[in-house]
Amino acid sequence: MTVSVGLHHEDGTPPFDVRWSDTGRVTLLLPGPDARVQHLPPHDTMDVTPP
């Protein structure tokens, strides 16, 4: 899994700077046509209320 840590275009289109969860390394990501990008709110704005 990756987390986007930087954008190169104001409109949010690729490429993205991402941090890989398994290594912590930050790399440039150019998602292919079959990639799925899931947009989530920042952690500090997510609802953490238990169900």
DSSP file (Angstrom, degrees, kcal/mol; ACC not computed):
  #  RESIDUE AA STRUCTURE BP1 BP2  ACC     N-H-->O    O-->H-N    N-H-->O    O-->H-N    TCO  KAPPA ALPHA  PHI   PSI    X-CA   Y-CA   Z-CA
    1    1 A M              0   0    0      0, 0.0    20,-2.7     0, 0.0    21,-0.3   0.000 360.0 360.0 360.0 149.3    0.0    0.0    0.0
    2    2 A T  E     -A   20   0A   0     18,-0.2     2,-0.4    19,-0.1    18,-0.2  -0.898 360.0-149.2-126.9 158.6    1.1    3.6   -0.6
    3    3 A V  E     -A   19   0A   0     16,-1.7    16,-2.7    -2,-0.3     2,-0.3  -0.998  26.4-121.5-125.9 128.2    0.2    7.0    0.7
    4    4 A S  E     +A   18   0A   0     -2,-0.4    14,-0.3    14,-0.2     3,-0.1  -0.523  34.8 169.2 -69.6 128.2    0.4   10.0   -1.5
    5    5 A V  E     +     0   0A   0     12,-3.3     2,-0.3    -2,-0.3    13,-0.2   0.379  61.8  21.1-119.8  -0.3    2.8   12.5    0.0
    6    6 A G  E     -A   17   0A   0     11,-1.4    11,-2.6     0, 0.0     2,-0.3  -0.952  57.1-149.7-167.8 147.4    3.2   15.0   -2.9
    7    7 A L  E     -A   16   0A   0     -2,-0.3     9,-0.2     9,-0.2     3,-0.1  -0.900   5.0-163.4-118.8 148.9    1.6   16.2   -6.1
    8    8 A H  S    S+     0   0    0      7,-1.0     2,-0.4     5,-0.5     8,-0.1   0.542  79.0  50.1-104.7 -12.1    3.3   17.5   -9.2
    9    9 A H  S >  S-     0   0    0      4,-0.4     3,-1.8     6,-0.3    -1,-0.1  -0.982  76.3-132.5-130.2 140.4    0.2   19.1  -10.7
   10   10 A E  T 3  S+     0   0    0     -2,-0.4    -1,-0.1     1,-0.3    -3,-0.0   0.771 106.1  59.5 -61.4 -26.7   -2.3   21.5   -9.1
   11   11 A D  T 3  S-     0   0    0      2,-0.1    -1,-0.3     1,-0.0     0, 0.0   0.448 114.4-114.0 -85.4   1.8   -5.3   19.4  -10.5
   12   12 A G    <   +     0   0    0     -3,-1.8    -2,-0.1     1,-0.2    -1,-0.0   0.583  66.7 142.8  82.0  10.5   -4.1   16.3   -8.7
   13   13 A T        -     0   0    0      1,-0.1    -5,-0.5    -6,-0.0    -4,-0.4  -0.456  47.1 -44.9 -81.4 158.6   -3.3   14.3  -11.8
   14   14 A P  S    S+     0   0    0      0, 0.0     2,-0.1     0, 0.0    -1,-0.1  -0.130  92.0  71.7 -60.0 158.7   -0.2   11.9  -11.9
   15   15 A P        -     0   0    0      0, 0.0    -7,-1.0     0, 0.0     2,-0.3   0.477  64.6-172.8 -82.7 163.3    2.6   11.5  -11.2
   16   16 A F  E     -AB   7  29A   0     13,-2.4    13,-3.3    -9,-0.2     2,-0.6  -0.916  26.7-130.5-120.4 146.5    2.4   11.3   -7.4
   17   17 A D  E     -AB   6  28A   0    -11,-2.6   -12,-3.3    -2,-0.3   -11,-1.4  -0.888  40.5-175.6 -88.8 125.5    5.1   11.1   -4.8
   18   18 A V  E     -AB   4  27A   0      9,-2.8     9,-2.3    -2,-0.6     2,-0.5  -0.921  26.6-139.0-127.8 150.6    4.2    8.2   -2.6
   19   19 A R  E     -AB   3  26A   0    -16,-2.7   -16,-1.7    -2,-0.3     2,-0.4  -0.945  23.9-135.0-106.7 124.4    5.4    6.6    0.6
   20   20 A W  E  >  -A    2   0A   0      5,-2.5     4,-2.9    -2,-0.5     3,-0.4  -0.643   6.0-144.4 -80.6 129.9    5.5    2.7    0.5
   21   21 A S  T  4 S+     0   0    0    -20,-2.7    -1,-0.1    -2,-0.4   -19,-0.1   0.786  95.6  52.2 -67.5 -28.3    4.1    1.2    3.7
   22   22 A D  T  4 S+     0   0    0    -21,-0.3    -1,-0.2     1,-0.1   -20,-0.1   0.778 128.2  15.6 -81.6 -25.1    6.5   -1.7    3.8
   23   23 A T  T  4 S-     0   0    0     -3,-0.4    -2,-0.2     2,-0.2    -1,-0.1   0.613  87.2-130.1-120.6 -19.8    9.7    0.3    3.4
   24   24 A G     <  +     0   0    0     -4,-2.9     2,-0.2     1,-0.3    -3,-0.1   0.452  59.2 145.2  79.0  -0.4    8.9    3.9    4.2
   25   25 A R        -     0   0    0     -5,-0.2    -5,-2.5    -6,-0.1     2,-0.5  -0.465  45.0-138.7 -74.5 141.5   10.6    4.8    1.0
   26   26 A V  E     +B   19   0A   0     -7,-0.2     2,-0.3    -2,-0.2    -7,-0.2  -0.894  33.1 161.9-102.6 126.6    9.3    7.8   -1.0
   27   27 A T  E     -B   18   0A   0     -9,-2.3    -9,-2.8    -2,-0.5     2,-0.4  -0.875  43.2 -96.1-136.8 168.9    9.2    7.3   -4.8
   28   28 A L  E     -B   17   0A   0     -2,-0.3     2,-0.5   -11,-0.2   -11,-0.2  -0.760  39.1-160.0 -86.9 130.9    7.6    8.8   -7.9
   29   29 A L  E     -B   16   0A   0    -13,-3.3   -13,-2.4    -2,-0.4    -2,-0.0  -0.961  17.3-176.8-119.8 125.9    4.5    6.8   -9.0
   30   30 A L        -     0   0    0     -2,-0.5    -2,-0.0   -15,-0.2     0, 0.0  -0.873  26.8-144.6-114.9  92.9    3.0    6.9  -12.5
   31   31 A P        -     0   0    0      0, 0.0     6,-0.0     0, 0.0    -2,-0.0  -0.292  12.8-128.0 -64.1 140.9   -0.1    4.7  -12.2
   32   32 A G    >   -     0   0    0      1,-0.1     3,-1.7     4,-0.0     0, 0.0  -0.182  32.4 -91.8 -78.3 176.5   -1.0    2.6  -15.3
   33   33 A P  T 3  S+     0   0    0      0, 0.0    -1,-0.1     0, 0.0     0, 0.0   0.706 126.5  50.4 -66.2 -19.2   -4.4    2.6  -17.0
   34   34 A D  T 3  S+     0   0    0      2,-0.1     2,-0.1     0, 0.0    -2,-0.0   0.360  86.7 113.7 -99.2   5.8   -5.6   -0.4  -14.8
   35   35 A A    <   -     0   0    0     -3,-1.7     2,-0.5     1,-0.0     0, 0.0  -0.428  57.3-144.0 -76.0 150.8   -4.5    1.2  -11.5
   36   36 A R        -     0   0    0     -2,-0.1     2,-0.6     2,-0.0    -2,-0.1  -0.974   9.3-162.0-117.4 120.6   -7.2    2.2   -8.9
   37   37 A V        -     0   0    0     -2,-0.5     2,-0.6    -6,-0.0    -2,-0.0  -0.905   6.0-160.2-103.1 121.3   -6.5    5.3   -6.9
   38   38 A Q        -     0   0    0     -2,-0.6     2,-0.6     2,-0.0    -2,-0.0  -0.906   6.5-149.0-106.2 120.9   -8.6    5.5   -3.8
   39   39 A H        +     0   0    0     -2,-0.6    -2,-0.0     0, 0.0     0, 0.0  -0.785  20.8 176.7 -92.2 123.1   -9.0    9.0   -2.3
   40   40 A L        -     0   0    0     -2,-0.6     3,-0.1     6,-0.0     6,-0.0  -0.901  33.4-104.6-121.5 152.4   -9.4    9.1    1.5
   41   41 A P        -     0   0    0      0, 0.0     5,-0.1     0, 0.0    -1,-0.0  -0.373  52.6 -84.5 -68.8 156.1   -9.7   12.1    3.8
   42   42 A P    >>  -     0   0    0      0, 0.0     3,-2.0     0, 0.0     4,-0.6  -0.242  41.9-110.9 -56.8 151.7   -6.6   13.0    5.9
   43   43 A H  G >4 S+     0   0    0      1,-0.3     3,-0.9     2,-0.2     0, 0.0   0.831 115.6  58.9 -56.6 -35.8   -6.2   11.0    9.1
   44   44 A D  G 34 S+     0   0    0      1,-0.2    -1,-0.3     3,-0.0     0, 0.0   0.567 109.2  44.7 -75.7  -5.3   -6.9   14.0   11.3
   45   45 A T  G <4 S+     0   0    0     -3,-2.0    -1,-0.2     2,-0.1    -2,-0.2   0.424  87.9 110.1-113.1  -1.7  -10.3   14.5    9.7
   46   46 A M  S << S-     0   0    0     -3,-0.9     2,-0.6    -4,-0.6    -6,-0.0  -0.477  76.6-112.2 -76.0 144.5  -11.5   10.9    9.7
   47   47 A D        +     0   0    0     -2,-0.2    -1,-0.1     1,-0.1    -2,-0.1  -0.666  35.3 177.4 -75.6 117.1  -14.4    9.9   12.0
   48   48 A V        +     0   0    0     -2,-0.6    -1,-0.1     2,-0.1    -2,-0.0   0.097  30.0 134.9-109.8  20.5  -12.8    7.6   14.6
   49   49 A T        -     0   0    0      1,-0.1    -2,-0.0     2,-0.1     0, 0.0  -0.559  61.3-115.6 -70.6 127.4  -16.0    7.1   16.6
   50   50 A P              0   0    0      0, 0.0    -1,-0.1     0, 0.0    -2,-0.1  -0.300 360.0 360.0 -62.5 148.9  -16.4    3.4   17.5
   51   51 A P              0   0    0      0, 0.0    -2,-0.1     0, 0.0    -3,-0.0   0.510 360.0 360.0 -66.6 360.0  -19.5    1.7   15.9
